[in-house]
Amino acid sequence: MISDYYPLFAIFGLAVFVGFFVVGLGHAFGPRRPTQKKKMPYESGMVPYGQGRRKISVRYYLVAVLFILFDIEVIFVLPWAIVFREVGFAGFWLMVVFLVVLEVAFVYAWKKGALEWD
């Protein structure tokens, strides 16, 4: 049983080896010419001002979590759409219930103003 996974382990090991090898080569043979400009933090080509640690509104994280939540909805709907004919009537109604629950959550978040960006 585990022998079926040997090719997968070999590919994963090769990928890890190549990654470390390439980074090591770049570190060993790459040019090192540190200057004051290179040591400055990069912010879209602009000279940074103020401290680097600013408070971010909780709304930012809320919108990010909602975005991930509704992306997961799409991740579940796509495979279901591919095997739609094989799942039959019961699979159809289970997906309808799933989508209704998610849409109720979406409408709730919308009405609470969680999607407003000020």
N, CA, C and O atoms as a MOPAC input file, in Angstrom:
PM7 MOZYME 1SCF
protein

 N      0.82000 1    -1.19500 1     0.00000 1
 C      0.00000 1     0.00000 1     0.00000 1
 C      0.86800 1     1.26400 1     0.00000 1
 O      0.66100 1     2.16400 1    -0.81400 1
 N      1.84400 1     1.32500 1     0.92300 1
 C      2.71900 1     2.49300 1     0.98900 1
 C      3.62100 1     2.57000 1    -0.23100 1
 O      4.08700 1     3.65000 1    -0.59200 1
 N      3.86900 1     1.44100 1    -0.86300 1
 C      4.74900 1     1.44600 1    -2.04100 1
 C      4.11900 1     2.19800 1    -3.20800 1
 O      4.82600 1     2.61900 1    -4.12400 1
 N      2.80400 1     2.37300 1    -3.18700 1
 C      2.15100 1     3.16200 1    -4.23300 1
 C      2.54900 1     4.63500 1    -4.15200 1
 O      2.47400 1     5.35600 1    -5.14700 1
 N      2.96500 1     5.07400 1    -2.98800 1
 C      3.29700 1     6.47600 1    -2.77600 1
 C      4.78500 1     6.78100 1    -2.97600 1
 O      5.18200 1     7.94200 1    -2.87500 1
 N      5.59600 1     5.80200 1    -3.24700 1
 C      7.02900 1     6.02900 1    -3.43600 1
 C      7.33200 1     7.04900 1    -4.53800 1
 O      8.18500 1     7.91100 1    -4.32700 1
 N      6.67700 1     6.99400 1    -5.69900 1
 C      6.95100 1     8.03200 1    -6.71300 1
 C      6.60900 1     9.43400 1    -6.21300 1
 O      7.31900 1    10.39100 1    -6.52300 1
 N      5.54200 1     9.56100 1    -5.45200 1
 C      5.15800 1    10.85800 1    -4.91100 1
 C      6.19900 1    11.36800 1    -3.91900 1
 O      6.55000 1    12.54800 1    -3.92800 1
 N      6.69000 1    10.47200 1    -3.06500 1
 C      7.73200 1    10.84400 1    -2.11900 1
 C      9.00900 1    11.24600 1    -2.84900 1
 O      9.69200 1    12.18600 1    -2.44300 1
 N      9.32500 1    10.53900 1    -3.91600 1
 C     10.53200 1    10.84800 1    -4.68400 1
 C     10.41600 1    12.23200 1    -5.33000 1
 O     11.37600 1    13.00300 1    -5.30200 1
 N      9.27600 1    12.55200 1    -5.90000 1
 C      9.08000 1    13.86800 1    -6.52000 1
 C      9.14100 1    14.96300 1    -5.46600 1
 O      9.75900 1    16.00400 1    -5.69100 1
 N      8.50900 1    14.74400 1    -4.31800 1
 C      8.54000 1    15.72600 1    -3.24100 1
 C      9.97300 1    15.94300 1    -2.74400 1
 O     10.40000 1    17.07900 1    -2.54100 1
 N     10.70400 1    14.85600 1    -2.55300 1
 C     12.10000 1    14.96700 1    -2.11400 1
 C     12.96200 1    15.68800 1    -3.13300 1
 O     13.80500 1    16.50500 1    -2.76500 1
 N     12.76000 1    15.39400 1    -4.41000 1
 C     13.50600 1    16.06700 1    -5.46100 1
 C     13.18700 1    17.56100 1    -5.48100 1
 O     14.08500 1    18.38500 1    -5.65000 1
 N     11.92600 1    17.90900 1    -5.31000 1
 C     11.53400 1    19.31600 1    -5.30300 1
 C     12.17100 1    20.06200 1    -4.12900 1
 O     12.65000 1    21.18400 1    -4.29200 1
 N     12.17600 1    19.44900 1    -2.96200 1
 C     12.79700 1    20.07900 1    -1.78600 1
 C     14.30100 1    20.22400 1    -2.01100 1
 O     14.87500 1    21.26700 1    -1.70000 1
 N     14.93400 1    19.19800 1    -2.54300 1
 C     16.37500 1    19.25300 1    -2.80800 1
 C     16.70100 1    20.36000 1    -3.80100 1
 O     17.60700 1    21.15700 1    -3.55700 1
 N     15.97900 1    20.42300 1    -4.91200 1
 C     16.24800 1    21.45000 1    -5.93100 1
 C     16.03700 1    22.83900 1    -5.34900 1
 O     16.81700 1    23.75100 1    -5.62100 1
 N     14.99100 1    23.00700 1    -4.55200 1
 C     14.74200 1    24.30800 1    -3.93900 1
 C     15.88700 1    24.75400 1    -3.05600 1
 O     16.37100 1    25.87900 1    -3.18200 1
 N     16.32600 1    23.87600 1    -2.15700 1
 C     17.44800 1    24.22500 1    -1.27800 1
 C     18.74400 1    24.40600 1    -2.07000 1
 O     19.55000 1    25.28000 1    -1.75100 1
 N     18.94100 1    23.59000 1    -3.08900 1
 C     20.15200 1    23.67500 1    -3.89500 1
 C     20.24300 1    25.01500 1    -4.62400 1
 O     21.29900 1    25.64800 1    -4.63100 1
 N     19.15300 1    25.44100 1    -5.23000 1
 C     19.16000 1    26.69900 1    -5.98000 1
 C     19.34000 1    27.88900 1    -5.04100 1
 O     20.09100 1    28.81400 1    -5.35100 1
 N     18.66300 1    27.87400 1    -3.90500 1
 C     18.83200 1    28.96400 1    -2.94000 1
 C     20.26800 1    28.98100 1    -2.41200 1
 O     20.86000 1    30.04800 1    -2.24700 1
 N     20.81700 1    27.81400 1    -2.15300 1
 C     22.20400 1    27.73600 1    -1.69000 1
 C     23.18200 1    28.25800 1    -2.72600 1
 O     24.12200 1    28.97400 1    -2.38100 1
 N     22.97600 1    27.90900 1    -3.99900 1
 C     23.84300 1    28.42800 1    -5.05700 1
 C     23.76900 1    29.94900 1    -5.14100 1
 O     24.78900 1    30.62500 1    -5.27500 1
 N     22.56200 1    30.47200 1    -5.06100 1
 C     22.41200 1    31.92900 1    -5.11400 1
 C     23.07900 1    32.60800 1    -3.93500 1
 O     23.68800 1    33.66800 1    -4.07600 1
 N     22.96000 1    31.99500 1    -2.78600 1
 C     23.58800 1    32.57300 1    -1.59400 1
 C     25.11400 1    32.46600 1    -1.66100 1
 O     25.81900 1    33.38300 1    -1.23800 1
 N     25.62300 1    31.35800 1    -2.18600 1
 C     27.07200 1    31.14900 1    -2.22900 1
 C     27.75100 1    31.97500 1    -3.31800 1
 O     28.83200 1    32.51900 1    -3.09200 1
 N     27.13600 1    32.07800 1    -4.48900 1
 C     27.80100 1    32.71600 1    -5.62300 1
 C     27.19400 1    34.04800 1    -6.03800 1
 O     27.71000 1    34.70200 1    -6.94400 1
 N     26.12000 1    34.45700 1    -5.39700 1
 C     25.45200 1    35.70200 1    -5.76800 1
 C     26.24200 1    36.92800 1    -5.34200 1
 O     27.02500 1    36.86700 1    -4.39400 1
 N     26.04100 1    38.04600 1    -6.04100 1
 C     26.77100 1    39.26700 1    -5.68900 1
 C     26.24400 1    39.85000 1    -4.37800 1
 O     25.04700 1    39.81400 1    -4.09100 1
 N     27.16900 1    40.38100 1    -3.60100 1
 C     26.79800 1    41.03900 1    -2.34400 1
 C     27.42700 1    42.42600 1    -2.35000 1
 O     28.61900 1    42.59100 1    -2.09200 1
 N     26.61000 1    43.40100 1    -2.64600 1
 C     27.06800 1    44.78400 1    -2.61900 1
 C     26.05600 1    45.60900 1    -1.82000 1
 O     25.26100 1    46.34400 1    -2.40600 1
 N     26.07800 1    45.49400 1    -0.48900 1
 C     25.09100 1    46.22100 1     0.30700 1
 C     25.34000 1    47.73100 1     0.26900 1
 O     26.47200 1    48.18900 1     0.42700 1
 N     24.29100 1    48.47600 1     0.06300 1
 C     24.34600 1    49.93100 1     0.12300 1
 C     23.22300 1    50.41100 1     1.03800 1
 O     22.35000 1    49.63600 1     1.42900 1
 N     23.25900 1    51.69100 1     1.36900 1
 C     22.21000 1    52.24400 1     2.22700 1
 C     20.84600 1    52.15700 1     1.54600 1
 O     19.84100 1    51.88300 1     2.20200 1
 N     20.81000 1    52.38800 1     0.24400 1
 C     19.53700 1    52.31400 1    -0.47500 1
 C     18.97300 1    50.89800 1    -0.48700 1
 O     17.76000 1    50.71500 1    -0.38900 1
 N     19.83300 1    49.90500 1    -0.60500 1
 C     19.37100 1    48.52300 1    -0.62500 1
 C     18.86900 1    48.08400 1     0.74400 1
 O     18.03200 1    47.18600 1     0.83500 1
 N     19.36400 1    48.69900 1     1.79800 1
 C     18.93600 1    48.33100 1     3.14100 1
 C     17.61400 1    48.97700 1     3.54900 1
 O     17.01800 1    48.59000 1     4.55400 1
 N     17.15900 1    49.95000 1     2.78100 1
 C     15.89000 1    50.61900 1     3.09300 1
 C     14.71300 1    49.71000 1     2.75000 1
 O     14.79200 1    48.93900 1     1.79400 1
 N     13.63100 1    49.78600 1     3.51000 1
 C     12.43600 1    49.00300 1     3.15500 1
 C     11.81400 1    49.54400 1     1.86900 1
 O     11.81500 1    50.75200 1     1.63100 1
 N     11.29600 1    48.66000 1     1.06100 1
 C     10.71700 1    49.03400 1    -0.22500 1
 C      9.20900 1    49.13200 1    -0.10000 1
 O      8.55200 1    48.18800 1     0.33900 1
 N      8.66100 1    50.28000 1    -0.48700 1
 C      7.21400 1    50.46300 1    -0.47300 1
 C      6.79100 1    51.08400 1    -1.79100 1
 O      6.63200 1    52.30200 1    -1.88100 1
 N      6.61500 1    50.28900 1    -2.77900 1
 C      6.10800 1    50.72400 1    -4.08000 1
 C      6.93800 1    51.84000 1    -4.70300 1
 O      6.39400 1    52.69800 1    -5.39800 1
 N      8.21300 1    51.84100 1    -4.47000 1
 C      9.08200 1    52.84200 1    -5.06800 1
 C      9.07000 1    54.17900 1    -4.35900 1
 O      9.73700 1    55.11400 1    -4.80200 1
 N      8.32800 1    54.29500 1    -3.26900 1
 C      8.25200 1    55.55700 1    -2.53400 1
 C      9.14800 1    55.49100 1    -1.30800 1
 O      9.41100 1    54.41200 1    -0.77600 1
 N      9.60600 1    56.63000 1    -0.87300 1
 C     10.40400 1    56.69100 1     0.34500 1
 C      9.46600 1    56.44300 1     1.52400 1
 O      8.46900 1    57.14800 1     1.67100 1
 N      9.76800 1    55.45200 1     2.36700 1
 C      8.86700 1    55.15100 1     3.48200 1
 C      8.87400 1    56.26700 1     4.51800 1
 O      9.89500 1    56.91200 1     4.75800 1
 N      7.71400 1    56.47600 1     5.12200 1
 C      7.60800 1    57.47900 1     6.17900 1
 C      6.84700 1    56.86600 1     7.34700 1
 O      6.03500 1    55.96000 1     7.16000 1
 N      7.10400 1    57.35000 1     8.51900 1
 C      6.42000 1    56.84300 1     9.69900 1
 C      6.94500 1    55.47600 1    10.09600 1
 O      7.87500 1    54.93800 1     9.49600 1
 N      6.32100 1    54.93800 1    11.11800 1
 C      6.73800 1    53.62200 1    11.58400 1
 C      6.16500 1    52.52400 1    10.68700 1
 O      5.16100 1    52.73000 1    10.00600 1
 N      6.79300 1    51.39300 1    10.69500 1
 C      6.35400 1    50.28800 1     9.85600 1
 C      5.17800 1    49.53000 1    10.43700 1
 O      4.50500 1    48.79000 1     9.72100 1
 N      4.92400 1    49.70000 1    11.70700 1
 C      3.82000 1    48.99000 1    12.35500 1
 C      2.65100 1    49.93500 1    12.54000 1
 O      2.65600 1    50.78900 1    13.42600 1
 N      1.66100 1    49.77200 1    11.70100 1
 C      0.44200 1    50.56900 1    11.80600 1
 C     -0.70300 1    49.65600 1    12.17700 1
 O     -0.72300 1    48.48200 1    11.80700 1
 N     -1.64400 1    50.19300 1    12.89900 1
 C     -2.82400 1    49.40900 1    13.25200 1
 C     -3.70300 1    49.26300 1    12.01800 1
 O     -3.95100 1    50.22600 1    11.29300 1
 N     -4.16400 1    48.04200 1    11.80000 1
 C     -5.05600 1    47.76500 1    10.68300 1
 C     -6.42000 1    47.44900 1    11.26300 1
 O     -6.54500 1    46.74400 1    12.26400 1
 N     -7.42700 1    47.98100 1    10.61700 1
 C     -8.78900 1    47.79000 1    11.09400 1
 C     -9.17300 1    46.30800 1    11.07200 1
 O     -8.71800 1    45.54200 1    10.22200 1
 N    -10.00900 1    45.93500 1    12.01500 1
 C    -10.49800 1    44.55900 1    12.07100 1
 C    -11.33500 1    44.25900 1    10.83400 1
 O    -11.43400 1    43.10300 1    10.42400 1
 N    -11.93000 1    45.27000 1    10.24000 1
 C    -12.73900 1    45.08300 1     9.02200 1
 C    -11.92000 1    44.46000 1     7.89500 1
 O    -12.43500 1    43.66800 1     7.10500 1
 N    -10.65500 1    44.82100 1     7.82900 1
 C     -9.79000 1    44.25000 1     6.80000 1
 C     -9.74300 1    42.73100 1     6.92400 1
 O     -9.87900 1    42.01100 1     5.93500 1
 N     -9.55000 1    42.25500 1     8.15100 1
 C     -9.47400 1    40.82200 1     8.38000 1
 C    -10.83400 1    40.16100 1     8.18400 1
 O    -10.90900 1    39.03100 1     7.70200 1
 N    -11.89800 1    40.84900 1     8.55100 1
 C    -13.23900 1    40.31400 1     8.36400 1
 C    -13.54800 1    40.11300 1     6.88800 1
 O    -14.08600 1    39.07900 1     6.49200 1
 N    -13.20700 1    41.10600 1     6.07700 1
 C    -13.42500 1    40.97800 1     4.63600 1
 C    -12.56400 1    39.85200 1     4.06900 1
 O    -13.01600 1    39.11500 1     3.19200 1
 N    -11.33600 1    39.70700 1     4.55300 1
 C    -10.46000 1    38.63100 1     4.07800 1
 C    -11.04300 1    37.26400 1     4.41700 1
 O    -11.03000 1    36.36000 1     3.58200 1
 N    -11.55100 1    37.11000 1     5.63300 1
 C    -12.13600 1    35.82400 1     6.03500 1
 C    -13.38400 1    35.53400 1     5.21600 1
 O    -13.59000 1    34.39500 1     4.79600 1
 N    -14.21900 1    36.53700 1     4.98100 1
 C    -15.41800 1    36.32500 1     4.16000 1
 C    -15.04400 1    35.96800 1     2.72700 1
 O    -15.70200 1    35.13500 1     2.10400 1
 N    -14.00800 1    36.58300 1     2.20800 1
 C    -13.54900 1    36.24500 1     0.85800 1
 C    -13.12600 1    34.78100 1     0.79000 1
 O    -13.48300 1    34.07300 1    -0.15200 1
 N    -12.36700 1    34.32900 1     1.78200 1
 C    -11.93900 1    32.93300 1     1.80800 1
 C    -13.13600 1    32.00500 1     1.95100 1
 O    -13.19000 1    30.95700 1     1.30800 1
 N    -14.08700 1    32.38000 1     2.78300 1
 C    -15.28000 1    31.55800 1     2.98600 1
 C    -16.03200 1    31.35000 1     1.67800 1
 O    -16.42300 1    30.22700 1     1.36100 1
 N    -16.23600 1    32.41200 1     0.92500 1
 C    -16.99800 1    32.27800 1    -0.31300 1
 C    -16.15500 1    31.69800 1    -1.44500 1
 O    -16.71200 1    31.19700 1    -2.42200 1
 N    -14.84500 1    31.75100 1    -1.34000 1
 C    -14.00800 1    31.00600 1    -2.27900 1
 C    -14.12900 1    29.51000 1    -2.04400 1
 O    -14.13300 1    28.72300 1    -2.99000 1
 N    -14.22600 1    29.12500 1    -0.78100 1
 C    -14.41000 1    27.70700 1    -0.46200 1
 C    -15.72900 1    27.20200 1    -1.03300 1
 O    -15.83300 1    26.04500 1    -1.44300 1
 N    -16.72400 1    28.06400 1    -1.05900 1
 C    -18.00200 1    27.68000 1    -1.67800 1
 C    -17.78700 1    27.28600 1    -3.13300 1
 O    -18.32300 1    26.27700 1    -3.59200 1
 N    -17.01500 1    28.06600 1    -3.84800 1
 C    -16.74600 1    27.76400 1    -5.25100 1
 C    -15.95900 1    26.46700 1    -5.38100 1
 O    -16.18100 1    25.69000 1    -6.30900 1
 N    -15.03700 1    26.23500 1    -4.44700 1
 C    -14.23500 1    25.01800 1    -4.49100 1
 C    -15.12300 1    23.78300 1    -4.34600 1
 O    -14.82800 1    22.74500 1    -4.93900 1
 N    -16.20000 1    23.87400 1    -3.57100 1
 C    -17.10300 1    22.74600 1    -3.41700 1
 C    -18.09800 1    22.62800 1    -4.57000 1
 O    -18.53700 1    21.52600 1    -4.89800 1
 N    -18.45000 1    23.73800 1    -5.17800 1
 C    -19.44700 1    23.70200 1    -6.24800 1
 C    -18.86400 1    23.16700 1    -7.54800 1
 O    -19.55900 1    22.46800 1    -8.28500 1
 N    -17.63000 1    23.46900 1    -7.84100 1
 C    -17.04700 1    23.04100 1    -9.11700 1
 C    -16.99300 1    21.51800 1    -9.27100 1
 O    -17.45100 1    21.01600 1   -10.29700 1
 N    -16.45900 1    20.75700 1    -8.31000 1
 C    -16.47400 1    19.30600 1    -8.48400 1
 C    -17.89100 1    18.74500 1    -8.54200 1
 O    -18.15000 1    17.77600 1    -9.25600 1
 N    -18.80500 1    19.35200 1    -7.79200 1
 C    -20.19500 1    18.90600 1    -7.82600 1
 C    -20.77600 1    19.11400 1    -9.22100 1
 O    -21.50500 1    18.25900 1    -9.72400 1
 N    -20.45700 1    20.24000 1    -9.84500 1
 C    -20.96500 1    20.50700 1   -11.18900 1
 C    -20.39300 1    19.51800 1   -12.20400 1
 O    -21.05700 1    19.17500 1   -13.18200 1
 N    -19.16600 1    19.06200 1   -11.97200 1
 C    -18.55200 1    18.11600 1   -12.90800 1
 C    -19.24000 1    16.75900 1   -12.83800 1
 O    -19.43700 1    16.11600 1   -13.86900 1
 N    -19.60700 1    16.31400 1   -11.64400 1
 C    -20.24000 1    14.99400 1   -11.48600 1
 C    -21.74400 1    15.12500 1   -11.24900 1
 O    -22.35400 1    14.26100 1   -10.61900 1
 N    -22.33000 1    16.19000 1   -11.74600 1
 C    -23.74000 1    16.47800 1   -11.50500 1
 C    -24.66100 1    15.32200 1   -11.89200 1
 O    -25.58900 1    15.00300 1   -11.14800 1
 N    -24.42500 1    14.69900 1   -13.02300 1
 C    -25.31300 1    13.62100 1   -13.48900 1
 C    -25.17600 1    12.34800 1   -12.65900 1
 O    -26.12600 1    11.57200 1   -12.54900 1
 N    -23.99300 1    12.13000 1   -12.07300 1
 C    -23.78900 1    10.89900 1   -11.30800 1
 C    -24.34400 1    10.98000 1    -9.87700 1
 O    -24.68700 1     9.94800 1    -9.30000 1
 N    -24.43800 1    12.18600 1    -9.29500 1
 C    -24.87800 1    12.28700 1    -7.90200 1
 C    -26.37200 1    12.12900 1    -7.75000 1
 O    -26.85800 1    11.82500 1    -6.66000 1
 N    -27.09600 1    12.32800 1    -8.81100 1
 C    -28.53200 1    12.09100 1    -8.78000 1
 C    -29.32300 1    13.15700 1    -8.04000 1
 O    -28.83800 1    14.25100 1    -7.75200 1
 N    -30.56500 1    12.78800 1    -7.74700 1
 C    -31.52200 1    13.70100 1    -7.14000 1
 C    -31.10300 1    14.09100 1    -5.72500 1
 O    -31.21300 1    15.25800 1    -5.34600 1
 N    -30.62400 1    13.12700 1    -4.94400 1
 C    -30.22100 1    13.40600 1    -3.56000 1
 C    -29.02200 1    14.35600 1    -3.53500 1
 O    -28.97700 1    15.26600 1    -2.70800 1
 N    -28.05900 1    14.15900 1    -4.42100 1
 C    -26.89900 1    15.03900 1    -4.48700 1
 C    -27.27400 1    16.45600 1    -4.88100 1
 O    -26.68100 1    17.42600 1    -4.40700 1
 N    -28.26400 1    16.56400 1    -5.75100 1
 C    -28.74200 1    17.88600 1    -6.15300 1
 C    -29.31900 1    18.64000 1    -4.96700 1
 O    -28.98200 1    19.80300 1    -4.74300 1
 N    -30.19300 1    17.97700 1    -4.20100 1
 C    -30.84500 1    18.65800 1    -3.07900 1
 C    -29.86900 1    18.94000 1    -1.93200 1
 O    -30.01400 1    19.94000 1    -1.22900 1
 N    -28.89300 1    18.07900 1    -1.74400 1
 C    -27.87600 1    18.36600 1    -0.73600 1
 C    -27.07400 1    19.61900 1    -1.10500 1
 O    -26.75500 1    20.43300 1    -0.23900 1
 N    -26.75500 1    19.76500 1    -2.37500 1
 C    -26.02800 1    20.96200 1    -2.80500 1
 C    -26.90900 1    22.19400 1    -2.71700 1
 O    -26.41800 1    23.27900 1    -2.40600 1
 N    -28.19700 1    22.05200 1    -2.98400 1
 C    -29.11200 1    23.18900 1    -2.83900 1
 C    -29.14000 1    23.65000 1    -1.37800 1
 O    -29.09800 1    24.85000 1    -1.10800 1
 N    -29.21000 1    22.71100 1    -0.44500 1
 C    -29.19900 1    23.06400 1     0.97400 1
 C    -27.88300 1    23.75700 1     1.33100 1
 O    -27.88700 1    24.76300 1     2.04100 1
 N    -26.77000 1    23.23200 1     0.84700 1
 C    -25.45900 1    23.83300 1     1.09900 1
 C    -25.40900 1    25.26600 1     0.58300 1
 O    -24.94400 1    26.16500 1     1.28400 1
 N    -25.88700 1    25.48000 1    -0.63900 1
 C    -25.85000 1    26.81600 1    -1.22200 1
 C    -26.79900 1    27.77500 1    -0.51900 1
 O    -26.48300 1    28.95500 1    -0.36100 1
 N    -27.95300 1    27.28600 1    -0.09600 1
 C    -28.89600 1    28.15000 1     0.62000 1
 C    -28.29200 1    28.60600 1     1.94500 1
 O    -28.40500 1    29.77800 1     2.30400 1
 N    -27.66100 1    27.70500 1     2.66400 1
 C    -27.03300 1    28.07900 1     3.94100 1
 C    -25.94800 1    29.12800 1     3.70400 1
 O    -25.85600 1    30.10300 1     4.45100 1
 N    -25.13900 1    28.93800 1     2.68500 1
 C    -24.08200 1    29.90700 1     2.41100 1
 C    -24.64400 1    31.24500 1     1.94000 1
 O    -24.10500 1    32.29500 1     2.28900 1
 N    -25.70400 1    31.22300 1     1.16500 1
 C    -26.29500 1    32.47800 1     0.70200 1
 C    -26.98000 1    33.22500 1     1.83800 1
 O    -26.97500 1    34.45500 1     1.85800 1
 N    -27.56800 1    32.49700 1     2.78300 1
 C    -28.14400 1    33.14400 1     3.96200 1
 C    -27.03300 1    33.82000 1     4.76200 1
 O    -27.21100 1    34.93500 1     5.25100 1
 N    -25.89800 1    33.15600 1     4.89600 1
 C    -24.75500 1    33.74900 1     5.59200 1
 C    -24.25300 1    34.98000 1     4.84800 1
 O    -23.88800 1    35.97500 1     5.47500 1
 N    -24.23200 1    34.92600 1     3.53500 1
 C    -23.78700 1    36.06700 1     2.72900 1
 C    -24.72000 1    37.25800 1     2.90700 1
 O    -24.26400 1    38.38500 1     3.10200 1
 N    -26.02400 1    37.00900 1     2.84000 1
 C    -27.00200 1    38.09200 1     3.01500 1
 C    -26.90800 1    38.67200 1     4.42000 1
 O    -27.00500 1    39.88700 1     4.59400 1
 N    -26.72000 1    37.82300 1     5.42200 1
 C    -26.56500 1    38.28900 1     6.79900 1
 C    -25.35200 1    39.20600 1     6.92900 1
 O    -25.43900 1    40.27600 1     7.53100 1
 N    -24.21500 1    38.78200 1     6.35900 1
 C    -23.00700 1    39.60400 1     6.41500 1
 C    -23.19800 1    40.91100 1     5.66300 1
 O    -22.70200 1    41.95600 1     6.08300 1
 N    -23.91000 1    40.85000 1     4.56400 1
 C    -24.16800 1    42.04400 1     3.75800 1
 C    -25.03900 1    43.02800 1     4.53100 1
 O    -24.74800 1    44.22300 1     4.56000 1
 N    -26.10300 1    42.53500 1     5.15300 1
 C    -27.01800 1    43.40300 1     5.90300 1
 C    -26.34400 1    43.97900 1     7.15800 1
 O    -26.67500 1    45.08600 1     7.58200 1
 N    -25.41500 1    43.24600 1     7.74500 1
 C    -24.69100 1    43.75300 1     8.91500 1
 C    -23.62900 1    44.77000 1     8.54400 1
 O    -23.05800 1    45.42100 1     9.41900 1
 N    -23.35500 1    44.91300 1     7.24200 1
 C    -22.35400 1    45.88000 1     6.79500 1
 C    -20.94200 1    45.35200 1     6.81400 1
 O    -19.99100 1    46.13200 1     6.76000 1
 N    -20.78200 1    44.04000 1     6.89000 1
 C    -19.44200 1    43.47200 1     6.94400 1
 C    -18.68900 1    43.62900 1     5.63000 1
 O    -17.46100 1    43.53800 1     5.60800 1
 N    -19.40800 1    43.86300 1     4.53500 1
 C    -18.75600 1    43.99000 1     3.23900 1
 C    -18.48300 1    45.43500 1     2.86500 1
 O    -17.92500 1    45.69900 1     1.80000 1
 N    -18.86100 1    46.37000 1     3.71300 1
 C    -18.59800 1    47.78000 1     3.45600 1
 C    -17.15600 1    48.09500 1     3.76900 1
 O    -16.64200 1    47.68600 1     4.81000 1
 N    -16.50800 1    48.80400 1     2.89900 1
 C    -15.11400 1    49.15800 1     3.09700 1
 C    -15.00900 1    50.67500 1     3.19200 1
 O    -15.19400 1    51.38900 1     2.20700 1
 N    -14.70700 1    51.15500 1     4.39900 1
 C    -14.63200 1    52.60400 1     4.63500 1
 C    -13.21900 1    53.08500 1     4.59300 1
 O    -12.96700 1    54.27700 1     4.77000 1

